[in-house]
């Protein structure tokens, strides 16, 4: 791969180290991808564009959302995450990415404290952020002052909304789902956050900002268990739904087939048995996907069992 007349190409072996040196020398970061394992960035140095990459052979970013390829996936806890954007650690929860249609990441910030983030936004069709453990303070365009998210809280991060992660507790754990799996993160060098505005009716890419606060949301009956509904389905006009699930009075939580695309589960706490294509014991930080159109159930759930459950349909319509 060669550079173009207006872009200098720099190929490196250690991407994060090379990016750090460029930024220390005064280069401005404009774009980076992918967030979970960055290998390419666009910077501006002395008025000239620089393309930095450790993978010059990597395929170009998809122009459209890749086709959804369903499969049953069971990802166990324990694998260490790789270094991603802004020093965060990313563990891949759907290694095959369901055809490149979706990415699910278990993100950790082990030490906590201020986060080396910058005002940025993403080219996405859908993105959901869920706190699994600890707390994080962040700020969003058009949402007023910074706020804190705690375990069980989540936000719908609409396409193009500017945001900034400010500070995290030690041991912060976050689940992030996004579509497509590979997408750019753009820096916004002109907007300062907070921006002094609060407009609940505003939308980005046809989606509003949605914040779910677990501590003030009631539990309702759900297929033999109980669930905290989040309002995501209404906010996205049926594009996606998300809920927290816990055991109920029934012996099992029997979930009917989903008519759509993604069926994703992440164990936040406790243990249970997943019945689908066999019996699978689940524990904290285990994750799974179920192909659409297939029933599944959770049996022998411990009293402290908590599951993040997310479904989508027709994400291509959001682009």
ROMARTOR-351483 format. One record per residue (C-alpha): residue number from 1; x, y, z. Coordinates in Angstrom, 1 decimal, m for minus. Layout:
residues N
   seq       c1       c2       c3
   NUM        X        Y        Z
...
END
This chain:
residues 319
   seq       c1       c2       c3
     1      0.0      0.0      0.0
     2      1.4      3.4     m1.0
     3      0.6      6.8      0.3
     4     m1.2      9.4     m1.8
     5      0.0     12.9     m2.8
     6     m1.8     14.4      0.2
     7     m1.3     11.5      2.7
     8      2.0     10.2      4.1
     9      2.0      6.5      4.8
    10      3.8      5.2      7.9
    11      4.0      1.4      8.4
    12      5.0      0.3     11.9
    13      5.4     m2.9     13.9
    14      4.1     m1.7     17.2
    15      1.0      0.5     16.5
    16      0.3      1.8     20.0
    17      4.0      2.8     20.6
    18      4.2      4.5     17.2
    19      0.9      6.3     17.8
    20      2.2      7.6     21.1
    21      5.4      8.9     19.6
    22      3.5     10.7     16.9
    23      1.1     12.4     19.3
    24      3.9     13.3     21.7
    25      5.6     15.0     18.7
    26      2.5     17.2     18.2
    27      0.5     15.2     15.6
    28     m3.3     15.4     16.0
    29     m5.3     12.2     16.0
    30     m8.3     12.4     13.7
    31     m9.5      8.8     13.2
    32     m8.6      5.3     14.5
    33     m9.9      1.8     14.0
    34    m10.8     m0.7     15.2
    35    m11.4      0.4     18.8
    36    m10.8     m3.1     20.3
    37     m7.5     m3.7     18.6
    38     m6.3     m0.6     16.8
    39     m4.1     m1.0     13.8
    40     m4.7      2.1     11.6
    41     m5.1      5.8     12.4
    42     m5.3      9.0     10.4
    43     m3.4     12.0     12.0
    44     m2.5     15.5     11.0
    45      1.1     16.6     11.3
    46      2.2     20.1     10.3
    47     m0.8     20.5      8.1
    48     m0.3     17.1      6.3
    49     m2.3     13.9      6.7
    50     m0.5     10.9      8.0
    51     m1.8      7.3      7.7
    52     m0.3      5.1     10.4
    53     m0.8      1.4     10.2
    54      0.7     m1.8     11.5
    55     m1.5     m3.8      9.0
    56     m1.1     m2.3      5.5
    57     m2.7     m5.5      4.1
    58     m5.9     m5.1      6.2
    59     m9.0     m5.0      4.0
    60    m10.8     m1.6      3.7
    61    m13.6     m0.8      6.0
    62    m16.9     m2.1      4.7
    63    m19.0      0.5      2.9
    64    m22.2     m1.2      4.1
    65    m23.2     m3.4      7.0
    66    m22.0     m7.0      6.4
    67    m24.7     m9.6      6.2
    68    m25.7    m11.3      9.5
    69    m24.5    m14.9      9.8
    70    m26.1    m16.5     12.8
    71    m24.4    m19.2     14.9
    72    m24.4    m20.5     18.5
    73    m21.4    m19.0     20.3
    74    m20.4    m19.7     23.9
    75    m17.4    m17.6     25.2
    76    m16.0    m18.4     28.6
    77    m14.6    m15.9     31.1
    78    m10.9    m15.8     31.8
    79     m9.2    m14.8     28.7
    80     m7.2    m11.6     29.0
    81     m8.2     m8.6     26.9
    82     m6.0     m6.9     24.4
    83     m5.0     m3.2     24.5
    84     m7.6     m1.1     22.8
    85     m8.4      2.6     22.3
    86     m7.5      5.0     25.1
    87     m5.7      2.3     27.1
    88     m8.8      0.2     27.7
    89     m8.6     m3.6     27.7
    90    m10.9     m5.4     25.3
    91    m12.0     m9.0     25.5
    92    m13.9    m10.3     22.4
    93    m17.1    m12.0     23.3
    94    m18.1    m13.0     19.7
    95    m14.9    m14.0     18.0
    96    m16.5    m14.7     14.7
    97    m18.4    m11.4     14.8
    98    m21.5    m13.1     13.1
    99    m20.2    m12.3      9.7
   100    m18.8     m8.9     10.7
   101    m22.3     m7.8     11.6
   102    m21.8     m7.1     15.3
   103    m19.0     m6.9     17.9
   104    m19.5     m7.5     21.6
   105    m16.6     m6.5     23.9
   106    m15.9     m7.0     27.6
   107    m14.0     m3.8     28.4
   108    m12.0     m3.3     31.6
   109    m10.0     m0.5     33.2
   110     m8.1     m2.3     35.9
   111     m6.5      0.7     37.7
   112     m9.3      3.3     37.4
   113     m8.8      7.0     37.8
   114     m8.9      9.6     34.9
   115     m9.2      8.1     31.4
   116     m7.0      9.2     28.6
   117     m9.9      9.8     26.3
   118    m10.8     12.6     23.9
   119    m14.1     13.9     22.5
   120    m15.1     11.4     19.8
   121    m17.9      9.7     17.9
   122    m18.4      6.5     15.9
   123    m19.6      5.5     12.4
   124    m22.1      2.8     13.6
   125    m25.6      1.6     13.0
   126    m26.1      0.6     16.7
   127    m24.1      0.8     19.9
   128    m25.1     m0.1     23.5
   129    m22.9      0.5     26.6
   130    m23.6     m1.5     29.8
   131    m21.8     m1.3     33.1
   132    m21.1     m4.7     34.5
   133    m19.0     m3.8     37.6
   134    m17.8     m0.5     39.2
   135    m18.7      2.9     37.9
   136    m17.7      5.3     35.1
   137    m18.2      9.1     34.8
   138    m18.8     10.3     31.3
   139    m20.4     13.1     29.3
   140    m22.4     13.2     26.1
   141    m23.3     15.9     23.6
   142    m26.7     17.4     24.3
   143    m27.1     15.7     27.6
   144    m26.1     18.3     30.1
   145    m23.5     17.8     32.8
   146    m21.3     14.6     33.2
   147    m23.0     11.7     35.0
   148    m22.0      8.5     36.6
   149    m23.1      5.0     35.4
   150    m23.1      2.1     37.9
   151    m23.5     m1.6     37.6
   152    m26.6     m2.5     35.6
   153    m26.9      1.0     34.0
   154    m26.7      1.3     30.3
   155    m27.0      3.9     27.5
   156    m28.0      3.7     23.9
   157    m25.2      5.6     22.1
   158    m26.7      6.8     18.9
   159    m24.7      7.1     15.7
   160    m22.5     10.2     15.6
   161    m23.2     11.5     19.1
   162    m20.1     13.1     20.6
   163    m19.0     11.8     24.0
   164    m16.0     11.5     26.4
   165    m15.1      9.1     29.1
   166    m13.8     11.1     32.1
   167    m13.0      8.8     35.0
   168    m13.5      5.2     36.1
   169    m13.5      3.2     39.3
   170    m10.7      0.6     39.8
   171    m11.8     m2.6     38.2
   172    m14.4     m1.1     36.0
   173    m16.1     m3.6     33.6
   174    m18.3     m2.5     30.7
   175    m20.0     m4.5     28.0
   176    m20.2     m2.8     24.6
   177    m22.2     m4.0     21.6
   178    m21.8     m2.3     18.2
   179    m22.7     m2.8     14.6
   180    m20.8     m3.2     12.3
   181    m18.1     m5.1     14.0
   182    m15.3     m2.9     12.4
   183    m16.0      0.8     12.4
   184    m14.1      4.1     12.8
   185    m13.7      6.3     15.8
   186    m13.4     10.0     14.9
   187    m12.0     12.7     17.0
   188    m13.9     16.0     17.3
   189    m11.4     18.7     17.9
   190    m13.9     21.6     17.8
   191    m16.5     20.6     20.4
   192    m15.9     20.9     24.1
   193    m17.9     18.8     26.5
   194    m20.1     19.4     28.4
   195    m21.6     21.6     25.7
   196    m24.1     23.4     27.9
   197    m27.2     21.9     26.1
   198    m29.8     19.4     27.2
   199    m32.4     18.4     24.5
   200    m34.2     15.1     25.3
   201    m36.0     15.2     21.9
   202    m32.8     15.4     19.8
   203    m31.8     12.4     17.6
   204    m28.6     11.4     15.9
   205    m28.9      9.1     12.9
   206    m32.6      8.8     13.7
   207    m31.9      7.5     17.3
   208    m32.3      9.4     20.6
   209    m29.9      9.1     23.5
   210    m31.3      6.7     26.1
   211    m30.1      6.2     29.6
   212    m31.2      3.3     31.8
   213    m30.6      3.5     35.5
   214    m30.9      0.1     37.2
   215    m31.4      1.4     40.7
   216    m34.7      3.1     39.9
   217    m36.2      0.5     37.5
   218    m38.7     m2.1     38.7
   219    m38.6     m5.8     37.9
   220    m41.5     m7.4     36.0
   221    m42.4    m11.0     35.1
   222    m40.5    m12.4     32.0
   223    m40.9    m16.0     30.7
   224    m40.7    m17.6     34.2
   225    m38.1    m15.1     35.5
   226    m38.1    m11.4     36.0
   227    m36.6     m8.6     34.0
   228    m35.8     m4.9     34.1
   229    m36.9     m3.5     30.8
   230    m34.8     m0.5     29.5
   231    m37.0      1.3     27.0
   232    m34.5      0.5     24.2
   233    m37.0     m1.2     22.0
   234    m39.3      1.9     21.9
   235    m36.3      4.3     21.5
   236    m35.0      2.4     18.5
   237    m38.4      1.8     17.0
   238    m38.0     m2.0     17.4
   239    m34.4     m2.0     16.1
   240    m33.1     m3.5     19.4
   241    m34.1     m4.5     22.9
   242    m32.2     m4.9     26.1
   243    m33.0     m6.0     29.6
   244    m31.5     m7.4     32.8
   245    m32.8    m10.8     33.7
   246    m33.0    m12.6     37.1
   247    m34.7    m15.8     38.4
   248    m38.3    m15.8     39.2
   249    m40.7    m18.3     40.8
   250    m40.5    m20.8     38.0
   251    m37.9    m23.5     37.9
   252    m36.5    m22.2     34.6
   253    m36.6    m19.2     32.3
   254    m37.8    m20.5     29.0
   255    m37.2    m18.0     26.2
   256    m39.2    m18.3     23.0
   257    m37.5    m18.0     19.6
   258    m36.5    m14.5     18.5
   259    m37.6    m13.2     15.2
   260    m34.8    m11.0     14.1
   261    m31.0    m11.1     14.2
   262    m28.8    m11.0     17.3
   263    m29.7    m12.9     20.5
   264    m26.9    m12.1     23.0
   265    m26.4    m12.9     26.7
   266    m23.7    m11.9     29.2
   267    m23.7    m13.2     32.8
   268    m23.2    m10.3     35.1
   269    m23.4    m12.3     38.4
   270    m24.2    m15.8     39.7
   271    m24.6    m19.1     37.9
   272    m27.1    m20.9     35.8
   273    m27.4    m23.7     33.2
   274    m28.0    m22.7     29.6
   275    m30.0    m25.3     27.7
   276    m29.4    m25.0     23.9
   277    m27.6    m27.6     21.8
   278    m26.8    m29.4     25.1
   279    m26.4    m28.3     28.6
   280    m23.9    m25.6     29.5
   281    m23.0    m24.4     32.9
   282    m22.7    m20.6     33.0
   283    m20.8    m18.3     35.4
   284    m19.8    m14.7     35.7
   285    m18.5    m13.0     32.5
   286    m19.6    m15.9     30.3
   287    m21.3    m14.8     27.1
   288    m23.4    m16.5     24.4
   289    m25.3    m15.9     21.2
   290    m28.3    m18.0     20.1
   291    m29.3    m18.2     16.4
   292    m32.7    m16.5     15.7
   293    m35.7    m18.8     15.5
   294    m34.3    m21.1     18.2
   295    m35.8    m21.5     21.7
   296    m33.5    m21.7     24.7
   297    m33.8    m21.7     28.5
   298    m31.9    m21.0     31.7
   299    m32.3    m23.6     34.5
   300    m30.9    m24.0     38.0
   301    m30.3    m20.3     38.3
   302    m28.7    m19.1     41.5
   303    m30.6    m16.5     43.5
   304    m27.9    m13.9     42.6
   305    m28.0    m14.7     38.9
   306    m28.1    m11.7     36.6
   307    m28.0    m11.7     32.8
   308    m27.7     m9.0     30.3
   309    m30.0    m10.0     27.4
   310    m29.9     m8.1     24.1
   311    m31.7     m8.7     20.8
   312    m31.7     m6.9     17.4
   313    m33.5     m7.0     14.2
   314    m32.9     m5.3     10.8
   315    m29.8     m3.3     11.8
   316    m29.1     m2.6      8.2
   317    m32.1     m0.3      8.2
   318    m30.3      2.0     10.7
   319    m27.5      2.9      8.3
END
